[in-house]
Amino acid sequence: MQYRKLGRSGLDVSTLCLGTMTFGEADEKSFMHKVGCDEKTSFAIMSKSLDAGVNFWDTADVYGQDGLSERIIGKWFAEHKRRDDVVLATKFRFTMGKGPNSSGASRHRIMRTCEESLRRLQTDRIDLYQIHMQDIDTPEEETLRALDDLVRQGKVLYIGCSNYAAYRMVQSAWISARERLTRFVALQAQYSLVKRELEREHVPACRELGLGILPWSPLAAGFLSGKYHKDGKAPAGARLDKWQDSYKGFDNERNWRIIDAVRAVADELGATPAQVSLAWLLRKDCVTSVIFGARDEKQLDDNLASAKLSLDDAQMARLDEASAFELGYPYDFMQRIQSRW
């Protein structure tokens, strides 16, 4: 396993990050119903990941229901006594509980969600605390000041954002500098061969601001795993078999072209399409660690192997070309003039 600094911080994290959204068997009220794994399997995945050098784990209070993923991680910490071996990341922002203050990023709510996550995770600190999406109803300064206070109290060590618009990310950096508040060190965002829109604004902004990018859904909900075929149905039991509307969104000529290119590179390297897709991300600008999920140990082993896979420049170029996307104005205009934007 290789390690990289998390943005401009001094924190070393593994280039693969264990995503824990699938931990726990959520009931029918959760969007993760029937696509997760039981507690025993979750424990085995955590143990095997850490033994393989994956020291970076990501969760969120809303994963499962009622903090299910966080509670399972907390039980694992209590049983295995290896909390200090893990760089633990979690998120807040979306609805938990009831009432007018059950969602959002107000100071009132952040102080409460942090305490609740600490209790579920059975730990005294959150290594990376991330706002799950910007809250346009709360001033960014209020959110940042609350997070800064948590850092000063030692309950949070680093802060990050997720699913932020580029303008808000830049605004946040400006406020942090002006008010001398703790700044974000990472952006967690959807990024894959299928979803490359991040490259328009976010990647250049992260480069300037020193934020490490943490791609989520690097396999596009499993579409890039190689199990899907043009003119065929989603395999029974696969995530996109349950999420049929999402599968329809993937069914287009560009995405099948991407799959063909990924399979071709995988065959050259004796690797799997999933490994190639993860390895492609690990070579992209500003990417610190790629968040992967696993519902069983077989999926875990497949994903772990991507850390040892190296794509050459020609293979990267082929994948970039196959997954090229429409830039739109003004990016296409700038690219025509200067060959970049």
Secondary structure, DSSP 4 states (H G I P E B T S, - for coil): --EEESTTSS-EEESEEEE-TTBS---TTSTTTTSSB-HHHHHHHHHHHHHTT--EEE--TTSSSSSHHHHHHHHHHHHH--GGG-EEEEEE-S--SSSTTSSS--HHHHHHHHHHHHHHHT-S-EEEEEESS--TTS-HHHHHHHHHHHHHHTSEEEEEEES--HHHHHHHHHHHHHHT-PPEEEEEEE-SSS--THHHHHHHHHHHHTPEEEEESTTTTTGGGS---TTSPPPTTSHHHH-HHHHHHH-SHHHHHHHHHHHHHHHHHT--HHHHHHHHHHTSTTB--EEE--SSHHHHHHHHGGGG----HHHHHHHHHHT-----TTHHHHHHHHS--
